[in-house]
Amino acid sequence: MPTDNPAGVLFDVDGTLVDSTYLHTVSWWEALRQDDRPVPMATIHRAIGMGSDKLLDHLLGPERDRDADDRLRDAHDTLYGEYWERLQPLPRAADLLRACAEHGLRVVLATSAAEHEVAALRRALAADDVIDTVTSSADARQSKPAPDILIAALEQSGLDAARVVFVGDSVWDVAAAGKLDIPCVGLTCGGTSRGELAGAGAVAVYEDPAALLAALPDSPVLARR
């Protein structure tokens, strides 16, 4: 592999590598309920993967009174923070990262989680020895489905869009990757169906990190080496 044009794999983290999608769902549900703005959990779940700005637009409407936004975000963060010490990686997530590194790929966590959340996610993964670069919400002006966090991940890791694949669990991940012509591999372990991910443009769909690891030699992840 030429060292001046390395290949890599970008990973979303929440719902892709760490089993946190439904924890975010419950935390947003409770934050909204406490503020007398009830939204069904199924509706909230479908918005997870967006940043909080776009998520609240999606759930409450872009023309809403935004005075409560900071209060809602703070409530979500407090509720979600109660789970940090109990976060669990999805099946064989760390093994998948290590296998990608063994194949000569730069491993990048392209997450838009807040910096304080990123530390908890990394502890849950326990794979810092093979992680090259990690982003956070501070690195992006706009959240997914805008591609800002992927652009930041490419810039910080020294990778080119033509030499990477993105692995995510939501239609918002697929949409963000598509804006940069980056193939997106979908995982259903975040609660989004195979049909939804494929319909959004995912080039391949697997159940979870373990399933992708088992199929890695023939998967799109290695196709751009």
C-alpha positions as a Markdown table, in Angstrom:
| # | Residue | x | y | z |
|---|---|---|---|---|
| 1 | Met | 0.0 | 0.0 | 0.0 |
| 2 | Pro | 1.5 | 3.4 | -1.0 |
| 3 | Thr | 2.3 | 5.4 | 2.1 |
| 4 | Asp | 1.5 | 8.7 | 0.4 |
| 5 | Asn | -2.1 | 7.7 | -0.4 |
| 6 | Pro | -3.3 | 5.5 | 2.5 |
| 7 | Ala | -6.6 | 3.8 | 2.6 |
| 8 | Gly | -8.9 | 3.9 | 5.6 |
| 9 | Val | -12.3 | 3.1 | 7.1 |
| 10 | Leu | -14.4 | 5.7 | 8.9 |
| 11 | Phe | -16.7 | 4.4 | 11.6 |
| 12 | Asp | -19.7 | 6.0 | 13.2 |
| 13 | Val | -19.8 | 5.0 | 16.9 |
| 14 | Asp | -23.2 | 5.4 | 18.5 |
| 15 | Gly | -25.3 | 2.4 | 17.3 |
| 16 | Thr | -22.5 | 1.2 | 15.1 |
| 17 | Leu | -19.8 | 0.2 | 17.5 |
| 18 | Val | -21.4 | 0.9 | 20.9 |
| 19 | Asp | -24.9 | -0.2 | 21.8 |
| 20 | Ser | -26.2 | 3.3 | 22.6 |
| 21 | Thr | -28.9 | 4.2 | 20.1 |
| 22 | Tyr | -31.8 | 3.3 | 22.4 |
| 23 | Leu | -30.1 | 4.9 | 25.3 |
| 24 | His | -30.2 | 8.2 | 23.3 |
| 25 | Thr | -33.8 | 7.5 | 22.4 |
| 26 | Val | -34.9 | 7.1 | 26.0 |
| 27 | Ser | -32.8 | 10.1 | 27.1 |
| 28 | Trp | -34.4 | 12.4 | 24.5 |
| 29 | Trp | -37.9 | 10.9 | 25.3 |
| 30 | Glu | -37.5 | 11.8 | 28.9 |
| 31 | Ala | -36.0 | 15.2 | 28.3 |
| 32 | Leu | -38.9 | 16.1 | 26.0 |
| 33 | Arg | -41.4 | 14.6 | 28.4 |
| 34 | Gln | -40.0 | 16.6 | 31.3 |
| 35 | Asp | -40.4 | 19.8 | 29.2 |
| 36 | Asp | -44.0 | 18.9 | 28.4 |
| 37 | Arg | -43.2 | 18.2 | 24.7 |
| 38 | Pro | -44.0 | 14.4 | 24.5 |
| 39 | Val | -42.8 | 12.6 | 21.3 |
| 40 | Pro | -43.3 | 8.9 | 20.7 |
| 41 | Met | -40.1 | 6.8 | 21.2 |
| 42 | Ala | -40.4 | 5.3 | 17.7 |
| 43 | Thr | -40.3 | 8.8 | 16.2 |
| 44 | Ile | -37.3 | 9.8 | 18.3 |
| 45 | His | -35.4 | 6.6 | 17.3 |
| 46 | Arg | -35.8 | 7.4 | 13.6 |
| 47 | Ala | -34.0 | 10.8 | 14.3 |
| 48 | Ile | -31.1 | 9.4 | 16.2 |
| 49 | Gly | -27.9 | 9.9 | 14.2 |
| 50 | Met | -28.6 | 13.5 | 13.6 |
| 51 | Gly | -27.0 | 16.2 | 15.8 |
| 52 | Ser | -29.2 | 17.7 | 18.5 |
| 53 | Asp | -29.9 | 20.8 | 16.4 |
| 54 | Lys | -31.4 | 18.9 | 13.5 |
| 55 | Leu | -32.9 | 16.3 | 15.7 |
| 56 | Leu | -35.0 | 18.9 | 17.5 |
| 57 | Asp | -35.9 | 20.5 | 14.2 |
| 58 | His | -37.1 | 17.0 | 13.0 |
| 59 | Leu | -39.1 | 16.3 | 16.1 |
| 60 | Leu | -40.5 | 19.7 | 17.0 |
| 61 | Gly | -40.4 | 21.6 | 13.7 |
| 62 | Pro | -38.0 | 24.2 | 12.5 |
| 63 | Glu | -40.5 | 27.0 | 13.3 |
| 64 | Arg | -40.6 | 26.2 | 17.0 |
| 65 | Asp | -39.7 | 28.5 | 19.8 |
| 66 | Arg | -36.0 | 27.6 | 20.2 |
| 67 | Asp | -35.7 | 29.1 | 23.7 |
| 68 | Ala | -36.0 | 25.6 | 25.2 |
| 69 | Asp | -33.3 | 24.0 | 23.0 |
| 70 | Asp | -30.4 | 24.4 | 25.4 |
| 71 | Arg | -32.5 | 23.2 | 28.3 |
| 72 | Leu | -33.6 | 20.1 | 26.3 |
| 73 | Arg | -30.0 | 19.3 | 25.3 |
| 74 | Asp | -28.7 | 19.7 | 28.8 |
| 75 | Ala | -31.5 | 17.4 | 30.1 |
| 76 | His | -30.6 | 14.8 | 27.4 |
| 77 | Asp | -26.9 | 15.0 | 28.3 |
| 78 | Thr | -27.6 | 14.6 | 32.0 |
| 79 | Leu | -29.9 | 11.6 | 31.4 |
| 80 | Tyr | -27.6 | 9.9 | 28.9 |
| 81 | Gly | -24.6 | 10.5 | 31.2 |
| 82 | Glu | -26.2 | 8.2 | 33.8 |
| 83 | Tyr | -25.4 | 5.3 | 31.3 |
| 84 | Trp | -21.8 | 6.1 | 30.6 |
| 85 | Glu | -20.3 | 3.6 | 33.0 |
| 86 | Arg | -22.6 | 0.9 | 31.6 |
| 87 | Leu | -22.0 | 1.4 | 27.9 |
| 88 | Gln | -21.3 | -1.8 | 26.0 |
| 89 | Pro | -19.6 | -2.4 | 22.7 |
| 90 | Leu | -21.6 | -4.2 | 20.1 |
| 91 | Pro | -20.6 | -7.7 | 19.2 |
| 92 | Arg | -16.8 | -7.9 | 18.3 |
| 93 | Ala | -16.6 | -4.2 | 17.7 |
| 94 | Ala | -13.0 | -3.9 | 18.9 |
| 95 | Asp | -12.0 | -7.0 | 16.9 |
| 96 | Leu | -13.4 | -5.4 | 13.8 |
| 97 | Leu | -11.3 | -2.3 | 14.3 |
| 98 | Arg | -8.2 | -4.4 | 14.9 |
| 99 | Ala | -8.8 | -6.5 | 11.8 |
| 100 | Cys | -9.2 | -3.3 | 9.7 |
| 101 | Ala | -5.8 | -2.1 | 11.1 |
| 102 | Glu | -4.2 | -5.4 | 10.4 |
| 103 | His | -5.3 | -5.1 | 6.8 |
| 104 | Gly | -3.4 | -1.8 | 6.6 |
| 105 | Leu | -6.3 | 0.5 | 6.9 |
| 106 | Arg | -6.3 | 3.7 | 9.0 |
| 107 | Val | -9.1 | 3.4 | 11.5 |
| 108 | Val | -11.0 | 6.6 | 12.2 |
| 109 | Leu | -13.9 | 7.2 | 14.5 |
| 110 | Ala | -16.0 | 9.8 | 12.7 |
| 111 | Thr | -18.4 | 10.6 | 15.5 |
| 112 | Ser | -20.3 | 13.8 | 16.1 |
| 113 | Ala | -20.7 | 13.0 | 19.8 |
| 114 | Ala | -19.8 | 15.7 | 22.2 |
| 115 | Glu | -16.2 | 15.5 | 23.5 |
| 116 | His | -17.2 | 14.4 | 27.0 |
| 117 | Glu | -19.3 | 11.6 | 25.4 |
| 118 | Val | -16.5 | 10.5 | 23.1 |
| 119 | Ala | -14.3 | 9.6 | 26.1 |
| 120 | Ala | -17.0 | 7.3 | 27.5 |
| 121 | Leu | -17.5 | 5.7 | 24.1 |
| 122 | Arg | -13.7 | 5.1 | 23.7 |
| 123 | Arg | -13.6 | 3.5 | 27.1 |
| 124 | Ala | -16.4 | 1.1 | 26.1 |
| 125 | Leu | -14.7 | 0.2 | 22.9 |
| 126 | Ala | -11.2 | -0.4 | 24.5 |
| 127 | Ala | -9.5 | -0.3 | 21.1 |
| 128 | Asp | -7.4 | 2.9 | 21.3 |
| 129 | Asp | -4.3 | 0.9 | 20.3 |
| 130 | Val | -5.6 | 0.7 | 16.7 |
| 131 | Ile | -7.6 | 4.0 | 16.4 |
| 132 | Asp | -5.8 | 6.6 | 14.3 |
| 133 | Thr | -8.1 | 9.6 | 14.6 |
| 134 | Val | -11.2 | 10.5 | 16.5 |
| 135 | Thr | -13.6 | 13.5 | 15.8 |
| 136 | Ser | -16.2 | 15.1 | 18.0 |
| 137 | Ser | -19.1 | 17.5 | 17.6 |
| 138 | Ala | -16.6 | 20.4 | 18.0 |
| 139 | Asp | -15.2 | 19.5 | 14.6 |
| 140 | Ala | -18.4 | 20.1 | 12.5 |
| 141 | Arg | -20.5 | 23.2 | 11.9 |
| 142 | Gln | -23.4 | 21.1 | 10.8 |
| 143 | Ser | -24.4 | 17.6 | 12.0 |
| 144 | Lys | -25.5 | 14.7 | 9.8 |
| 145 | Pro | -27.0 | 14.3 | 7.3 |
| 146 | Ala | -24.6 | 17.2 | 6.4 |
| 147 | Pro | -21.1 | 15.7 | 5.6 |
| 148 | Asp | -19.1 | 18.0 | 7.9 |
| 149 | Ile | -18.0 | 15.4 | 10.4 |
| 150 | Leu | -16.8 | 13.2 | 7.6 |
| 151 | Ile | -14.9 | 16.1 | 6.0 |
| 152 | Ala | -13.2 | 16.7 | 9.4 |
| 153 | Ala | -12.4 | 13.0 | 9.8 |
| 154 | Leu | -10.7 | 13.0 | 6.3 |
| 155 | Glu | -8.7 | 16.2 | 7.0 |
| 156 | Gln | -7.6 | 15.1 | 10.5 |
| 157 | Ser | -6.6 | 11.6 | 9.3 |
| 158 | Gly | -4.9 | 12.6 | 6.1 |
| 159 | Leu | -7.2 | 10.4 | 4.1 |
| 160 | Asp | -8.8 | 11.0 | 0.7 |
| 161 | Ala | -12.5 | 10.3 | 0.1 |
| 162 | Ala | -11.6 | 8.1 | -2.9 |
| 163 | Arg | -9.7 | 5.8 | -0.5 |
| 164 | Val | -12.2 | 5.3 | 2.3 |
| 165 | Val | -15.4 | 3.5 | 3.2 |
| 166 | Phe | -17.8 | 4.7 | 6.0 |
| 167 | Val | -19.6 | 2.3 | 8.3 |
| 168 | Gly | -22.7 | 3.5 | 10.0 |
| 169 | Asp | -26.1 | 2.4 | 11.3 |
| 170 | Ser | -28.6 | 5.1 | 10.3 |
| 171 | Val | -30.0 | 6.6 | 7.1 |
| 172 | Trp | -28.4 | 9.9 | 8.1 |
| 173 | Asp | -24.9 | 8.2 | 8.0 |
| 174 | Val | -25.7 | 6.9 | 4.5 |
| 175 | Ala | -26.9 | 10.4 | 3.4 |
| 176 | Ala | -23.8 | 12.1 | 4.8 |
| 177 | Ala | -21.4 | 9.7 | 3.0 |
| 178 | Gly | -23.3 | 10.0 | -0.2 |
| 179 | Lys | -22.7 | 13.7 | -0.3 |
| 180 | Leu | -18.9 | 13.0 | -0.6 |
| 181 | Asp | -19.3 | 9.9 | -2.9 |
| 182 | Ile | -18.0 | 7.7 | -0.1 |
| 183 | Pro | -19.5 | 4.2 | -0.1 |
| 184 | Cys | -21.4 | 3.5 | 3.2 |
| 185 | Val | -21.7 | 0.1 | 4.7 |
| 186 | Gly | -24.8 | -0.2 | 6.9 |
| 187 | Leu | -25.2 | -2.1 | 10.2 |
| 188 | Thr | -28.7 | -2.9 | 11.4 |
| 189 | Cys | -27.6 | -3.1 | 15.1 |
| 190 | Gly | -28.7 | 0.5 | 15.7 |
| 191 | Gly | -32.3 | -0.5 | 14.9 |
| 192 | Thr | -32.6 | 0.6 | 11.3 |
| 193 | Ser | -33.7 | -2.1 | 9.0 |
| 194 | Arg | -31.7 | -3.6 | 6.1 |
| 195 | Gly | -34.3 | -2.3 | 3.7 |
| 196 | Glu | -34.1 | 1.3 | 5.0 |
| 197 | Leu | -30.3 | 1.3 | 4.9 |
| 198 | Ala | -30.2 | -0.2 | 1.4 |
| 199 | Gly | -32.9 | 2.1 | 0.2 |
| 200 | Ala | -30.9 | 5.1 | 1.4 |
| 201 | Gly | -28.0 | 3.9 | -0.7 |
| 202 | Ala | -25.8 | 1.7 | 1.6 |
| 203 | Val | -23.6 | -0.4 | -0.7 |
| 204 | Ala | -23.8 | -3.4 | 1.7 |
| 205 | Val | -25.7 | -4.1 | 4.9 |
| 206 | Tyr | -24.7 | -6.4 | 7.8 |
| 207 | Glu | -26.3 | -7.2 | 11.1 |
| 208 | Asp | -23.5 | -5.9 | 13.4 |
| 209 | Pro | -19.7 | -5.6 | 13.7 |
| 210 | Ala | -19.4 | -9.3 | 14.2 |
| 211 | Ala | -21.2 | -10.0 | 10.9 |
| 212 | Leu | -19.1 | -7.5 | 9.1 |
| 213 | Leu | -15.9 | -8.9 | 10.6 |
| 214 | Ala | -16.9 | -12.4 | 9.4 |
| 215 | Ala | -17.4 | -11.1 | 5.9 |
| 216 | Leu | -14.5 | -8.6 | 5.9 |
| 217 | Pro | -12.3 | -10.2 | 3.2 |
| 218 | Asp | -15.1 | -9.9 | 0.7 |
| 219 | Ser | -16.7 | -6.7 | 2.0 |
| 220 | Pro | -16.6 | -3.2 | 0.5 |
| 221 | Val | -14.4 | -2.2 | 3.5 |
| 222 | Leu | -11.3 | -3.7 | 1.9 |
| 223 | Ala | -12.2 | -2.7 | -1.6 |
| 224 | Arg | -10.3 | 0.6 | -1.6 |
| 225 | Arg | -7.0 | -0.6 | -0.2 |
